[in-house]
Structure formats: structure tokens, C-alpha cells
Amino acid sequence: MCRQTTRPLLAWTSTPEAAANRSCGVRSRSTDRSAARQARSWVCFLHTGEALGLVGQTIAGLVSLLTLIMVWTGLVLAWRRIVRPSLN
């Protein structure tokens, strides 16, 4: 495993080959990557809530909770509309 002696800069990322080999390898600047790859990495961090820190993770958690509530209410409405009339 590679041990970093200094804090990595946010503008630098390791290459996929270095990650696969678990070595320090050659590092590339984020500006050297294509715009699509940069956007994909930002979308990934926004999706998990990591891009905005604790606030982003809290928002992501609340959205997940609201999603569960919406699924539950949908199942209850389906039960009342479809299953309950067929039992009578």
C-alpha cells in the first residue's frame, strides 16, 4: 500500500492503473482530464453528499428518508385501492 508523506492536493488524482496496482504510480492533474470525466467525478461526490461535507451528507440522508416515506405511502395506497376491495 502506498503511504503518502504529504497531504494530497485536491487537484490531483491517481490514475486507474495505480489504483488497480495499489501503488503511488503516476499522478495526473484534474485539469488534464476531459470535461466529461471531471463532471462525472463531481456528480459522483454530489450524489453521495461528500462534495458539500456534513451539510451535503445531511441533505442526502434526508432525501433518502423521504424516499422511504414515499415508497411506504405508495404501498399503503396500493393496498387500499387494489388488495382491500378484493378481500371484501
N, C-alpha and C positions, 0 to 999 in steps of 0.2 A: 504494500500500500504506500502511496506517495504521502510524504509528510511535508506540509507547507511550512516554510520558515518565516514567511511574512504573510500578512493578510492579502488575499487576492483582491484585485480591483474589480469593481462591478462591470467594467467594460471588457473584461477578458473572460473567455470561456474555454474549457478544454475541448479538444477535438473528439469526435466519436471513437476514433481508433484508440486514443489514450484512455478514454473511459472504459472501453472494452478490455484493454490490457491492464487496467488499474495502475497505470504509470503516469508520471507527470507529463511526459510527452511534450509535443509542441503545442503552444497555445496560440490562439488566433484572436484578434480583436473583434469585437462585435460589429465594428464598422466594416470589417472585411466580409461579413456575411451578407447574403442577399436581403432585400427588404422583406420578402416573404418569410424567410427564416427568422428574422428579428421580430416580426409581428407574431409569428407562431409562438415564440418563446414568451413574449409578453402576454399573449392570450392565455397561455398555459398558467402563468403565475396569477393572472387576473381571475381565472376560473377557480383556482384553489383558494384564492383570497390572500396569497402570500405577497402580492405586489403592494398591497396597502397596509401591511403589517397587521397589528391586532385589530384595527378597525375593519380591514378587509376580511379577516377571518371571522369576525363577529357578524358582519353582513352575510357572508357565505353560510354561516351556521343558522342565522335567522331565516334565510331563504330556504335552506334545507328543511327546517322545521315547518315553515309554511307549506312547502310542497307535500310533506307528510299529512298535514291537516287537510289539504285539498284532496288528496287521494282518499283519505278516510271519509270525508263528506261525500265524495263521488260514489264510494261503495255503499254508503248508507242510503243515498238517494236511489241507487240502482236496486238495492234490496227492497225498499219501499215500493218502487214502481213495478218491478218485474217479479220478484220472488213472493212477496206477501200476497198479492192478488191470486197467484196460482195455488196458494195454500188454502184459500177460502173456498 
